[in-house]
Amino acid sequence: MIDIKVPSVGESVTEGRLARWLKPDGATVQRDEIVVELETDKATAEVPAPAAGVLRHRVKEGETVAIGTVIGSVDPAGAPKITPKPAPAPAATDGANARRPPELPERKVPVLMPAARRAAEEAGVDPSKMTGTGKGGRILKEDVLASQAKSDGEPGALATGGSQTPTAAPIAPPVANAPGSPAGARETRVRMSSIRQRIAERLVQSQQTTATLTTFNEADMSGVMALREKFKDRFKVKHGVGLGFMSFFVKAVVEALKAYPVVNARIDGGEIVQQHFYDIGVAVSTDRGLMVPIIRDADRLSFADIEKRIAELAVKARDSKVSVTDLQGGTFTITNGGVFGSLLSTPILNPPQSAILGMHTIQKRPVAIDDQVVIRPMMYLALSYDHRLIDGREAVQFLVRVKECIEAPERMLLEI
């Protein structure tokens, strides 16, 4: 027997939750075939089979396990578990040939992707009745939503078809749901995922251990939008990736951090750690919660490199493929609530970082330019910072520098 142990996925991670087995107990597996998913407070880890053989479960789904715990094993010489078929029914006593219904083939347990599993639990639908459209028949979140929509749209008992019109009936009082039925229930309890618990802990920690203050400004997006509109097609043809707004803000933030290095520093006990590198975190919203993958050494990257890295990290985060290494570190964070329509907000710090920039939706507003009122695409910017380290002067000047770079993007190309 070869043990399957919980792997180490980072220095600060000591335990995880067994999210689901991808192969049933007694199944035959191949070497390096993914057999189980582990959910830690930072990422989801896929554990492969250490050898070919028969899989044996030792830990149930949903249990919390420490790093190094044996959660299963593979028996290279074992035989697959075979479920005995029921004995045939005895012949009829009258001597007639009794007819037996044909045996139904064993129904395969559908494989649910993590987002699909959560959607099914919330919607109260049975995944075993679905047909997956993912690779190998896996059930995706889209399959769950489609099944739910179909169920909600099914005709009721009165809709008998044809041209019949149902007879009007008095409205009956609502009938209480059966125990355990989530449909229409007044309450539903769902266990928090390890990542959601960790997010909650860090948010509370941030509020309790930092002196957070937020300063605001607004930026005229005309220059960036004009530059993007002019070159976006050629940019995509040459680099194979779209030209978005985030690369402009990453570049602008790097320029501002160089001008005001205290914003790039952090507090460690009684010391100030000055960081001479620029690892920029970009917040990504996923079904499992907010993740902040890191763009390493952003000051050395071109616009195209930044866009490629953002696209790569966003896909990994949303597909639960992001690694702990992708999330560790970071000297500054950018979050964009504007993609959801947020006009203004106060972002929360991501400790041990000392500042975070909040982007918001672009809205056309009247502004005064050269004593003339004109309509411009404006974006509110918010900088939350730790007042223990950063004074208001540096915070305001930092945000003004970001504004200047965004309103005149050529400054970033010329580094002035």
C-alpha positions in Angstrom: 0.0 0.0 0.0 1.3 3.4 -0.9 0.0 6.3 1.2 -1.5 9.5 -0.1 -0.6 12.3 2.2 -1.7 16.0 2.4 1.2 17.8 0.6 2.8 21.0 1.9 1.4 23.9 -0.1 3.2 26.8 1.7 5.1 27.7 4.8 2.1 29.4 6.5 -0.4 26.7 5.6 -0.8 24.0 8.3 -4.0 22.4 7.4 -6.7 22.0 4.8 -10.1 20.6 4.1 -10.7 17.6 1.9 -13.0 19.2 -0.6 -13.9 16.1 -2.7 -12.6 12.8 -4.0 -12.5 12.7 -7.7 -12.4 8.9 -7.8 -14.6 6.6 -5.7 -13.3 4.2 -3.1 -12.1 1.0 -4.8 -11.6 2.7 -8.2 -8.6 1.8 -10.4 -6.4 4.8 -10.9 -3.3 5.5 -12.9 0.0 7.1 -11.7 -0.2 10.9 -11.5 -4.0 10.9 -12.1 -5.7 13.6 -10.0 -7.7 11.8 -7.3 -8.5 14.3 -4.6 -8.9 18.1 -4.2 -7.8 19.8 -1.0 -9.0 23.3 -0.1 -6.6 25.4 2.0 -7.0 29.0 3.2 -5.1 30.2 0.2 -5.8 27.9 -2.8 -7.1 24.6 -4.0 -4.5 21.9 -4.4 -5.0 18.8 -6.6 -3.3 15.6 -5.3 -2.3 12.9 -7.8 -2.1 9.2 -7.3 1.5 8.2 -6.3 1.2 4.9 -8.3 -1.2 2.9 -10.4 -3.5 0.6 -8.5 -6.7 0.6 -6.5 -7.6 3.7 -4.5 -8.7 3.4 -0.9 -10.2 6.3 1.0 -9.2 7.0 4.6 -10.7 10.4 5.2 -14.2 11.6 4.3 -15.1 14.6 2.2 -15.4 17.8 4.3 -13.0 16.8 7.0 -10.1 19.1 8.1 -6.7 17.5 7.9 -3.2 18.6 8.8 -0.3 18.8 6.4 1.3 15.3 6.2 -1.9 13.4 7.2 -2.5 10.1 5.3 -5.9 10.6 3.6 -5.9 7.6 1.4 -3.7 4.9 -0.2 -3.2 3.1 -3.5 -2.8 -0.7 -3.6 -0.7 -1.5 -6.6 -1.6 -5.2 -6.3 -5.2 -4.8 -5.3 -8.2 -5.7 -7.2 -11.0 -3.2 -8.0 -13.9 -3.3 -5.5 -16.8 -5.2 -7.2 -20.3 -4.7 -5.9 -22.0 -8.1 -5.8 -25.1 -8.4 -7.9 -28.3 -9.3 -6.1 -29.4 -12.9 -6.3 -32.0 -13.7 -8.9 -35.6 -13.8 -7.7 -37.0 -17.4 -7.1 -39.1 -18.9 -9.9 -42.9 -18.5 -9.6 -44.6 -21.3 -7.6 -47.1 -22.0 -10.3 -44.4 -23.1 -12.6 -44.9 -20.3 -15.1 -41.9 -18.5 -16.3 -41.7 -15.3 -14.2 -40.6 -12.2 -15.9 -37.9 -10.2 -14.3 -37.2 -6.6 -15.2 -33.9 -6.1 -16.9 -31.0 -5.0 -14.6 -30.3 -1.3 -15.0 -26.7 -0.4 -15.6 -24.9 1.1 -12.6 -25.2 4.9 -12.7 -21.9 6.7 -12.7 -21.4 9.3 -10.1 -21.1 12.6 -11.9 -17.9 14.6 -11.3 -18.7 18.2 -10.2 -16.3 21.1 -10.5 -16.0 23.1 -7.3 -18.1 26.0 -8.5 -20.8 23.6 -9.8 -20.9 21.8 -6.4 -21.5 25.1 -4.6 -24.1 26.2 -7.1 -26.0 22.9 -6.7 -26.0 23.2 -2.9 -27.3 26.7 -3.0 -30.0 25.9 -5.6 -31.0 22.6 -4.0 -30.8 20.7 -7.3 -29.7 17.0 -7.7 -26.4 16.8 -9.7 -27.0 13.1 -10.4 -29.8 14.1 -12.8 -27.7 16.4 -14.9 -25.6 15.8 -18.0 -22.2 17.5 -17.8 -20.8 19.5 -20.7 -17.3 19.7 -19.4 -14.3 17.6 -20.2 -15.0 13.9 -19.5 -18.6 14.7 -18.7 -17.8 16.9 -15.8 -20.6 19.1 -14.5 -19.9 22.8 -14.7 -21.5 25.7 -13.0 -23.3 26.6 -16.2 -24.9 23.1 -16.3 -26.3 23.6 -12.8 -27.7 27.1 -13.7 -29.2 25.7 -16.8 -30.8 22.8 -14.9 -32.2 25.2 -12.3 -33.6 27.5 -15.0 -35.2 24.6 -16.7 -36.7 23.4 -13.4 -38.1 26.9 -12.6 -39.6 27.2 -16.1 -41.3 23.8 -16.1 -45.1 24.0 -16.5 -47.2 23.4 -13.4 -50.0 20.9 -13.0 -52.5 23.3 -14.5 -50.6 23.7 -17.8 -51.9 20.5 -19.4 -51.0 21.6 -23.0 -53.0 22.3 -26.1 -55.4 25.3 -26.0 -57.0 24.4 -22.7 -57.3 27.3 -20.3 -57.0 26.5 -16.6 -60.0 27.3 -14.4 -59.5 30.1 -12.0 -59.1 28.9 -8.4 -58.9 30.7 -5.1 -55.4 31.5 -3.9 -54.4 29.0 -1.4 -52.2 29.8 1.6 -48.5 28.9 1.2 -47.7 25.4 2.2 -44.7 24.8 4.5 -41.8 23.0 2.8 -40.8 19.6 3.8 -38.0 19.4 6.4 -34.6 19.7 4.7 -36.0 21.2 1.5 -34.0 24.3 0.5 -36.6 25.6 -1.9 -38.3 28.6 -0.3 -36.7 27.8 3.1 -36.4 30.7 5.5 -32.8 29.7 6.3 -30.0 27.7 4.8 -26.8 27.0 6.5 -23.7 26.4 4.3 -20.3 25.7 5.8 -17.8 28.5 5.1 -14.9 27.4 2.8 -11.4 27.5 4.2 -10.6 30.4 1.9 -13.7 32.4 2.9 -12.8 31.8 6.6 -9.3 33.0 5.9 -10.5 36.1 4.1 -12.8 36.9 7.0 -9.9 36.6 9.5 -7.6 38.8 7.4 -10.2 41.5 7.0 -10.9 41.7 10.7 -7.1 41.6 11.4 -6.6 44.5 9.0 -9.3 46.6 10.7 -7.9 45.8 14.2 -4.2 46.1 13.6 -3.8 49.1 11.2 -4.7 52.8 11.4 -6.5 52.9 8.1 -7.3 56.2 6.4 -8.6 56.8 2.9 -8.0 59.7 0.6 -9.9 60.3 -2.7 -9.3 61.9 -6.0 -10.6 61.6 -9.6 -9.0 61.1 -12.9 -10.0 62.1 -16.4 -9.8 58.9 -18.4 -9.9 60.7 -21.8 -6.2 60.2 -22.5 -6.1 56.5 -21.7 -9.3 55.8 -23.6 -8.1 57.6 -26.7 -4.7 55.8 -26.6 -6.4 52.5 -26.1 -9.0 53.0 -28.8 -6.2 54.0 -31.3 -3.9 51.1 -30.7 -6.0 48.3 -29.2 -6.4 46.4 -32.5 -2.8 46.5 -33.5 -1.8 45.7 -29.9 -3.9 42.5 -29.9 -2.6 41.4 -33.3 1.0 41.9 -32.2 0.9 40.6 -28.6 -2.1 38.2 -28.7 -3.8 39.9 -25.7 -6.2 42.8 -25.3 -5.2 46.2 -24.0 -7.1 46.9 -20.9 -7.1 49.7 -18.3 -5.3 47.7 -15.6 -1.9 47.8 -17.3 -2.1 51.6 -17.3 -2.9 51.6 -13.6 -0.1 49.1 -12.8 2.4 51.3 -14.6 1.0 54.5 -12.9 1.3 52.9 -9.5 4.9 51.8 -10.1 5.8 55.4 -11.1 4.1 56.7 -7.9 5.8 54.1 -5.7 9.2 55.1 -7.1 8.4 58.8 -6.3 7.0 58.0 -2.8 8.8 54.8 -1.6 7.2 54.9 1.9 4.0 53.7 0.3 5.9 50.6 -0.8 7.2 49.9 2.7 5.7 47.9 5.5 5.9 47.7 9.3 7.5 44.6 10.9 7.3 44.9 14.7 9.2 48.0 15.6 10.9 48.3 12.2 10.1 49.8 8.9 11.0 47.5 6.0 11.7 49.5 2.8 11.1 47.3 -0.2 13.0 48.1 -3.4 11.0 45.9 -5.7 7.5 46.3 -7.0 5.3 43.2 -6.7 1.8 44.5 -7.5 -1.3 42.5 -6.4 -4.4 42.6 -8.6 -7.6 41.6 -6.9 -9.6 39.0 -8.8 -13.2 38.1 -7.9 -14.0 34.4 -8.0 -16.8 32.1 -7.0 -14.6 31.0 -4.0 -14.0 34.6 -2.8 -11.6 37.4 -3.6 -8.0 36.4 -4.5 -5.0 38.7 -5.0 -2.5 37.1 -7.3 0.8 39.0 -7.7 2.5 40.5 -10.7 6.2 40.1 -9.9 8.7 42.9 -10.7 6.0 45.0 -12.5 8.6 47.8 -13.0 10.5 45.5 -15.5 7.4 44.5 -17.5 6.0 46.1 -20.6 2.3 46.9 -21.1 2.0 43.6 -23.1 3.8 41.6 -20.4 1.5 43.0 -17.7 -1.7 42.3 -19.7 -0.5 38.7 -20.4 0.3 38.1 -16.7 -3.1 39.6 -15.6 -5.0 37.4 -18.1 -3.0 34.3 -17.0 -3.6 34.9 -13.3 -7.3 35.7 -13.7 -7.9 32.4 -15.5 -6.0 30.4 -12.9 -7.8 32.1 -10.1 -11.3 31.6 -11.6 -10.5 27.9 -12.5 -9.2 27.2 -9.0 -5.7 26.6 -10.4 -3.9 29.4 -8.7 -1.0 28.3 -6.6 0.1 29.5 -3.2 3.2 31.0 -4.8 1.0 33.1 -7.0 -0.6 34.7 -3.9 2.3 35.1 -1.6 4.1 38.4 -1.1 3.1 41.6 -2.8 4.1 45.2 -1.9 0.9 47.0 -3.1 -2.6 46.0 -4.2 -5.0 47.4 -6.9 -8.7 46.5 -6.7 -11.2 47.4 -9.4 -14.8 47.6 -8.0 -15.7 49.5 -11.2 -16.2 46.3 -13.1 -19.3 45.7 -10.9 -20.5 49.3 -11.2 -19.1 50.7 -7.9 -18.9 54.5 -8.1 -17.0 55.0 -4.8 -15.7 52.8 -2.0 -13.0 52.6 0.7 -10.8 49.5 0.0 -9.5 47.5 3.0 -5.7 47.0 3.4 -4.1 43.7 2.6 -1.6 43.2 5.5 1.3 43.5 5.7 1.0 45.9 2.8 0.6 49.6 3.8 -1.6 50.8 1.0 -4.2 49.8 -1.6 -5.6 51.6 -4.6 -9.3 51.4 -5.5 -10.5 51.9 -9.0 -14.1 52.6 -9.8 -16.6 52.8 -12.7 -16.0 55.3 -15.5 -18.8 57.8 -15.6 -19.2 60.8 -17.9 -19.6 64.0 -15.7 -19.4 67.7 -16.3 -16.0 69.1 -15.2 -14.5 72.6 -15.5 -11.4 72.8 -17.8 -9.9 76.2 -18.7 -13.0 77.9 -17.3 -15.3 75.8 -19.6 -17.7 73.2 -18.5 -17.1 70.0 -20.6 -18.2 66.4 -20.3 -15.4 64.0 -19.6 -15.2 60.3 -18.7 -14.2 60.5 -15.0 -13.1 57.8 -12.5 -13.0 58.2 -8.8 -9.8 56.9 -7.2 -9.4 55.9 -3.5 -6.2 55.2 -1.7 -6.5 53.5 1.7 -3.2 53.6 3.7 -1.8 52.7 7.1 -1.5 56.1 8.9 1.0 54.5 11.3 3.6 54.6 8.5 2.3 56.9 5.8 1.4 60.5 6.5 -1.4 62.3 4.7 1.0 64.4 2.7 2.6 61.3 1.1 -0.7 59.6 0.5 -2.3 62.6 -1.2 0.8 63.2 -3.3 1.0 59.6 -4.3 -2.6 59.6 -5.5 -2.0 62.9 -7.4 1.0 61.2 -9.2 -1.3 58.3 -10.2 -3.8 60.8 -11.5 -1.2 62.7 -13.5 0.1 59.4 -15.1 -3.4 58.3 -16.0 -4.4 61.7 -17.5 -1.2 61.9 -19.5 -0.2 58.3 -20.2 2.7 59.4 -22.3 4.4 60.4 -19.0 4.8 56.7 -18.2 6.5 56.0 -21.5 8.9 58.8 -21.1 9.2 58.2 -17.3 8.7 61.8 -16.4 
